[in-house]
Amino acid sequence: MLSPIDEVPVVAGAVSQPPKTITQQFYGTSGTLMYTVPAGRKFEGHAWSENNYPLFIVPADGSFVDTGTNSIRASMGEWAPFSQQYHDYTPVLKLQAGDSVYSGPSNNQRYRLTGTESDA
């Protein structure tokens, strides 16, 4: 019989998941949800558009509010990609659990997201 000091503690909680490659390409309506970082995970990668249109980054505690291409957007930021028809890509984009990426303010533009999702 083991004494309490010799017992191996059992930790309750989530089981570690292996890193996962995320790749998204979107073409269609502006302001469409492309990706949300799952609970307990983080994302690190790149995002860009076909014609230098921004993507919308909504933090976990924010909400997507599209008030038009020339209006102020609340609770979110615009991630300004630099593409030159996809030859260049953005600096590293780091997102936390619950953060979301939405397609930019223009319909029928291509938006791309690629990176690694891993445990937070």
N, C-alpha and C positions, 0 to 999 in steps of 0.2 A: 504494500500500500504506500502511495506517495504522500508526503507531507504537503501542505498548501504551498510551500516554497518551491517544491519540485514539480508542481503541476504546470502543465503548459496552458497558458491562457488561450481562450477561444475568442477571437475578435469577430463581432457581428458586423455586417455591412456588405457593401458591394464587392464582388469578386473582380479582380483586375482583368481588364480586357486588353487584348493586343492592339497596337496602333492600327488604324484603318485609313486607307487612301480614299480621299473624297475627290471626285471630279464631277463637275456640273457644267453643262452648256445649256444656255437658255436662249430662245428666240420667240418673241411674242409680245404680250401685253405688258406695259410698264407697271411697276409696283407689284410684281408677282413674287411670292415667297420662293426663294431658290434653295435655302439651306438654313437650318437651325442647329446649333450645337446642343447635343443631348446632355441631360443632367450628368454630372460627374466627369464630363469630358472637356477638352479644349481643342481648338483648331489653330493650326499655323500653316499658312500657305500664301497663295497669290490670287488676285481677282482682277479682271480687266474686261474692257468692252471693245467692240469693233470700231467705234468712231469716237472714242474719248468721252463717252457719256459716263456720268458717275453711277455708282451702285449705291444703294441705301443700306447702311449698317444700323441696325436697331439693337440697343443694349437690352439685356434681359429684363430690366425694370422699365423699359420704354414701350412705346406702341407705334405702329406704322400709321402715319397720318400724311396722306398725299393731298396737298392743297393746290397743286398746279406747278408747272415747271419753273415759274418765276416767283413763287411764294416761299415764305419761310416754312420749314418743316419742323414739327415739334417732336421732342423725345427721340431724335435719331440724327445721324450724321450722314453726309455724302462722302463716299470713298471715291476720290477722283482718279480713275485709272488712266494710264497713258499707253495707248496701244500701237499706233501706227500700223493698223491692220493686223494686230496680234504679234508683231515682231518684238515689242517690248512688253514688260509686265510691271505690275505695281511692286512697291516695296513689300516686305513681309507683312501680312495681315494676321494679327493675333486676336482670336476671339475666345470668350469664356462660355461656360454652360449657360444656355438660354439666349445668347446673342444670335441674331438672325441677319441674313443677307437677302435683300430684295432686288429685283431687276430695276434698272434706272428709270429716268423720267420719259424715255422715248419708246414708243411702240416699234415692234419689228426691228429691233437691234439685237445683235448677239452679245451675250454676256457669258464669261467663263469664270469658273472658280475651281481651283485645284490645290490640294494640300493634304496634311495629315491630321486626322482626329486621334487624340490619345487621352489617356487618363489624366485628370486634372491634378 
